[in-house]
């Protein structure tokens, strides 16, 4: 195949589901459907979601159950750097590459909002990944260039994807980014003819920082004029007791709130909000 297919992959439910499928997860998929108009949307899962928003989006999905990655299960983690409750994200690092190698298409984290169609030129690249802000190496403290795997595009069987997948297990070193962002950067230098790197503005206009999240949740400024999608970095603020990046948490981002929020986030999601009666949600 000489083109990236219009298939989209999301990964969710790699840990037991104790809360209903959230509105923001619905919005990630719905914005993808309305903006990209994909032929197929896969949800790769281990534990099935549930809830009102799941029921609303489920008819539009092709479900694919996956196993957890043995490389993650057998890795020697530093709990101070990657506590056990966050390791589902590392399982997803493997699942997304397996899906892209087999099917090709577009992968997006389920805290991604799509804003405008991806350029046709990107579908003719062998593999596409976006640059993020430089990241601190948790082992050394060194600030290093990094590519972010929250949005990827790939032809089936891409050499870049297969090489990354083959080397990823050995690169798990107990930190967050070594096997993902840092390894992706190294491979882009090793295999430059097999990967196209988009600038930060394309997929990651909101920095993963307290300042970036304050701008997103409050009153900006955020420049999305050159952005195709926005990554929300949910893992650093989702829980109500995670306040080092933001005092916002997922429980506050209800349908009623987002319908009237005069914030950058509210403006981004409003075109994709479901037509559901808020009273029914509270019944």
CORWOZI-V339775 format. One record per helix or strand. SS is the DSSP state (a for helix, b for strand). FROM is the first residue (numbers start at 1). TO is the last residue. If there is no record, write none. Layout:
ss=[SS | SS]
from=[FROM | FROM]
to=[TO | TO]
//
This chain:
ss=[b | a | b | a | b | a | a | a | b | b | a | b | b | b | b | a | a | a | b | a | a | b | a | a | a | a | a]
from=[7 | 23 | 40 | 52 | 62 | 70 | 84 | 88 | 105 | 112 | 120 | 127 | 135 | 143 | 147 | 159 | 178 | 192 | 196 | 200 | 210 | 229 | 234 | 250 | 255 | 264 | 278]
to=[12 | 36 | 45 | 58 | 65 | 73 | 86 | 103 | 108 | 114 | 124 | 131 | 136 | 144 | 154 | 171 | 190 | 194 | 198 | 203 | 217 | 231 | 236 | 252 | 260 | 272 | 281]
//
